[in-house]
Amino acid sequence: MPKLKTNKSAAKRFKMTKSGKLKKRSARRGHILGKMSRKAKRKLRQSSYVSNADAKKIRRLLPYG
């Protein structure tokens, strides 16, 4: 069986936790943050988990976790 290639763009965006969940960075924090409130920007610092509906697709891109 040949080795599978990891999708590098997915590998940079998602990390697998020890329990097997997928962790992601919050969206909408790249640029044009001046018009956003401090509270909103502060909440975007936290990472979150990928939903179960999307996790199956992402796991296919990351075959070695």
N, C-alpha and C positions, 0 to 999 in steps of 0.2 A: 504494500500500500504506500503510495507516495505521500510525502509531507504536504499538508495543506497550507496555503498562503493566508496570512493574516491581513485583513484590510487595514492598512496603516492609518487612514483617515479616521476610522472608527476607533482604533487603538488609542489615538491621541485624545479622543473625546470621551471615552467611557472606560471605567475601571471596574474590575470585578471585586466584590467584597469577599471576605472569607466565607460568609454564609451562602454565596452564590448570586447575590443581587447585583444589579448593575447600577453604578453610581455615575451621575452626570453633573455638569456645571449648569448653573441657571442661565437661561436664555436672556436676550435683550440687555446685555451689558458690555457690548463691544464699543460703541461710540454714541455720540449725541446724548451724553448723560447730563449735560448742563440743565436741561429743562425738566429732568426727573427730580422728584423730591428726595431729600436725604434718607427718609424712612424707606422709600422704595429701593434705593440703591443699597441700603444696609441689608434689606431682606434678600437681595440678589446675591449677596456674598455666600450665602449658604448653598451647599450642594444638595441635590435631591436624588431620588431613585427613579429609574426608568419604569414606566408602567408595564404591566405584564403583557399587554397587547403588543407593545413594541419590543419587549425584551427578547422574544423568540427570533425576530428578524436580526437583531443586533448580535445575538449569540452565534448566528450562522456566520457573521463577519469576523468573529473572534473565536476561532476554533480551539485555541489553547488557553482560553480564559485569561 
